[in-house]
Amino acid sequence: MWLPAGCAVLAAAVLLGVSAGAADLSAAGIVRHLLSLVADGVESPLTERQAALLVELRLPRVVAAALVGALLATAGAAYQGVFRNPLADPYLLGAASGAGLGATLVMVFGQDLAASPRALLPVAAFAGALLGVAAAYALGSVAGGGGTAGLLLAGVAVSSFLSAAQTLVQQIGVDQLQRIFSWLLGGLGRGGWDDVRLVAPYAAVSLAVLLTCGYLLDLLALGDDKAVSLGLRPGAVRLVVIAAASLATAAAVAVSGLIGFVGIVVPHVVRRLVGADYRAILPGGVLFGAAFLIVVDIVARTVVAPAELPIGVVTAFLGAPFFVVVLRATRHRHT
């Protein structure tokens, strides 16, 4: 039952997202206008101004929020599966910080590298995300024996180092400082359909790979020896999953900036709904992650209207207490 429920929740979130705002647009009017775009004989009840507001401002923002939420939630679930660590998360493992460093480098030096530096953002963010995860995993394996606590502490250390490097780059590119700070706090109201077009190819590739790896992650959960006896190559599977999850994180960061805790909140909620099978957790993460970030974005742009909160602030308020709960539950299971 979780699949139709997830689709219904996502559809409701999308409708709520395009309806919320200062200008009054009814849900029925929105649905009829969208139908008029794809079906003959359906007349739109919206004025030209209302239609432009819907199609050029609200709809691309909601679609971008859905993509970013799906990417971060699915990447978080994949990291947790591949590392067999319930606290693994793009933000905590250094992936998001590495992606942020790569994107910041493009913002500061991109004009010297390419005529269209914006197109380099996902590529640079992907390289940074891979660097962050690889460093955290290597440090955690050497210093902490590969356990939950060691990997978590290594991720914090790597994230702090990459954040320091990012601050250094920001000081070099002082002319871009305001833009970088605004981007770092997270937001979805900047690029419109350009953001969607930028992230869509990377989202399609990364999600397609991750969604086909659910059964392999279930085998990894049995342990490497058991997985090898069943014909699996754990090292190759980890490499593919980490690369795809890092690409998903990088694509999200390139569009929205640093948004923490989505990759830890949503997968744990989804597990409560669908169980421990990654063939259900990963698609559940896509649906509920997309719906979650759409709702969070609604809160960010309406709670202090006409001003707007950075979306990363809202997810931090929600995610930090949730992380404490997960950490306590993890400790109880290991004691």
N, C-alpha and C positions, 0 to 999 in steps of 0.2 A: 504493500500500500504506500510505501514511501515515495515511489516514483510519481504517481499522479498527484500526491500531496505536494511534492517538491515543485512540480510544474505549476500547480495552482498557486502556491506561495509566491513563486517567481512572477507569474502573470499579475497577481495582485500588487506586488511590489512595483512592477513596471507601471501599471496604471496609476498607482498612488504617486510615483515619482514624476510622471508627466502632468499630473493634476495639481501637485503642490506648488505654490508660488503666490506672488502678489496678485498676478492677473488671474481672474476666475475662469477656469476652463472645466466644464463638467465632464465627468467620466464618459457619459453617453455621447457627448459631442466629440470627444477625442476618438472614441471607437469608430463612430460613423465617419469622421474625417479620414482616419487611417484606412478604413474599408473603401472609401471613395478613391484612394490612390491606387488601389489594386483591382477594384471590381467596377465594371460598367453598371450604370443605372443607380448608383448610390450617390446621393447629393450631400455634400458637406454642409453642416450647419454653422461652421466657423467663419468669421470674417477673414479677410486677407491678412490683417494684422495678427489675429489669433493663430491662423495657420502658420505664419512665419515664426511666431514665438514657439509654437509647438515643434515644428520640423527643424528649425535652425538653432534653437537654444536648448529646449528641455529634452527633446528626444535624443540628440547625440550625447548629452551629459548622462542620461540614464543608461544608454547603451554602453558608454565608456565605464560607468560604475559597475555594470553587470560584468563586463569583460575583466576588469581589474579584480573584482571580488572573486570571480570564478578562478582566475589565474592564481591569486594568492592562496585561496583555500585549498585548491588542488595541489599546489606546490607544497604547502605545509603538510598535507596528508601524505604526499609521496616521500618527503624527507623523513617523516615519522616512521613510515614503513621501511624505507631502505636502511635507516640507522637503527631501527627497532627501539626508538626512543620517543616516548610520548611528549617530550618537551621540545623536540626539534621543530624549528619554525624558520622561515626565510629571514625574519628579523633577528632572531637569536643566534642563528648559525653563521652570521656574517654575510649571507647572500645579499640582503637588502643594502647593507652598508657598502659592500663591494660594488653593487650596481649603482648606488648613489655616487660613489667616487668616480666610477667610469663616466656617468652622465655629467657630473660636475666638470670633469676634464674636457668634455666636449663643449660644454657651455662656455668655458673660459678660453680654450684654445681652438675650438672648432672652426672659426673663421679662417684660420691659417691652414686648416687641413682639407677643407672641402667647400665647394660653392654652396652646398645645402647641408650645413652641419646637423640640422634636425634629424636627417635620415640616419646619422651615425649614432644617435642616442641609444637605440636598442642594442646595437652591436657592441658599443663600449660598455653599456650596462651589463650585457651578457658576460663579457670578459671579466669585468669586476666581480660579478656574482660567482662565477666559477672560482676565481682567485680566493674570495672570501670563504666559500664552503670548503675548498681544498685545504686552506690554511687551518681552519677550525677543526676539521676532521683529523688532519695530521698532528696538530698540537694536542688534541684530545686523546688520540691513540697513544702518543708518546708519553705525555705527562699524566694522563688519567686512566690509562689502561682501556680506553674505549667505553667506559661506563657512562651512565647518564650524567652524573655530576661532573665528570671530567670533560665531556663534550660540551655541556652547558657552560662551564667556566671558560673553556677554550673559545667558544663562540662569543662570549662577552668580551674576552681579551682582544680577539681579532676585530670585533666590531668597534671597540674603543680605538684601536690602532688605525683602522681605516677611516673612522670619523675624524681622528686627528689629522690624517693625511688630507682629508677632504677640507678641513678648516684651513690648512696651509694653502691649498689650491685656491680657496675662496679669497684669501688675503692677496694672492697674486693677481687675481681677476677682480679687483675691487669695484670696477665699473659694472660688473654683473651681480654684485652682492645682493641687492634687493631682490632681483629675479631668482637667484639661487635660494635665498632664505625662504621666499614664498613657496618655491617648489619643494624644498626639503620638508616643510610642514604638511605637505599633502593637499591635493585639491584636484577637482575635476572640471572646473569651469573655465578652462583657458582656451582649448584648441578646437572645440566643436567636432565636426565630422573629420577634420584633419587628424585628431587624436585617434579616432576609431580606425581610420584608414592606416595610420601608422602602426597600431598594435595588432590589427586583425590577422595579418599573415603569421606573425610570431605566435599569437594565441592559438591559431588553428593548428600549427605544427606541434607546439608543446602539449596542448591538450589531447590531440590525437595520439601522440606517443604515450602519454601518461595513462590515458583511459584504456589502452591496450595492455598495460603492464599490471593490471589488478591481480590477475592470477599469479603472476611471477612474484609479486610482493607477498601474496599469501604463502607461497612456497618458502620465501626468505624468512618468514615469521617462524617457520619450523626449525630454523637453524641451518648453518651452512652445510654441515655433514649430511643432514637429511635431504637438503635441496640438491646436493651433488648426486646422492644416490638415486634421485628422481630424474637425473639428466640435466639439471640446471647448472649454468655457469654463474655463480654468485657475483664474481668480479665484473663480468660483462654486463649483467643486469644492473648492478649498482652504478656503473659508469653511464649507461643509457638513461636511467631514471634521474640521476643527479644532473646530467646535462639538460634533460627536458625540464626538470623542475627549476633549474637555474635560468633557463631561457624564459620560462613562464614568469619568474620573479623579475627578470630584467625587463620584459615587455611591460609589466605592470608599473614598475618604477619609472620607466621612460615616459609614461603617460601621466602618472598621478603623483610622482614623488614618493617619499617614504611614508608608508602607511603600515603601522605595526599591528600585531596581534590577530589579524584576520586569519593567518595561517595556523594559529593555535586554537582560537575560539571555535571556528566553524567545524574543523574536523572532529573535535571532541563532542560537539553537539550532534553531529551526523552519526557518530558511533553509537550514541544513545538511541538513535532512531532506527539504524539499519543493522547494527551488530558489528562484528570484527572483520567481515569479509571486504577486502579492498576492491573487489569487483562491484560492490555497492557503495563503498565509502567514496571512491574517486568521482563517479558521476553525481553522487549526492553532494559532494563538495562543490561541483560546478553549479548545481541548481541553488543550493542554500547559500553558497558563497556570493553568488550574483545577487540574490535577494537581500542578503545581509548588508552588502555595501550600498545598495540602492537606498535602503532604509536609513543607514547611517548618514548618507549624503543628504537625504531629506532633512534630517536633524541638523546637520552642519549648516545648511543654508536657510533654515527657518527659525531656529531657536533664538537667535539674536538679530533677526531681521530688523532693518534692511542690511545690517552687516552680515558677515558670513564667517563661521568658524572654520579653521583648517580641519579637514576631515581626519587627519592624523591625530588631532587633539581628542576628537570624539572617540576614535577607536582605542586610544590609550586609556581614557576614562572607563571604558567598558572592559578592555582587555586586561589591564593590570590586576584588578581583583580576581578575575577569572584565572589568570596565570597562577596566582597564589593558591587558589583552590586546587588546581591541577597539580601543582608542586606538592601540596600537602597529601593529596591522594596518592601520588607516586611514591612519596616517602613511606606512607603507611603500607603500601603493597610490598615494599622492599624490607620492611622491619617485622 
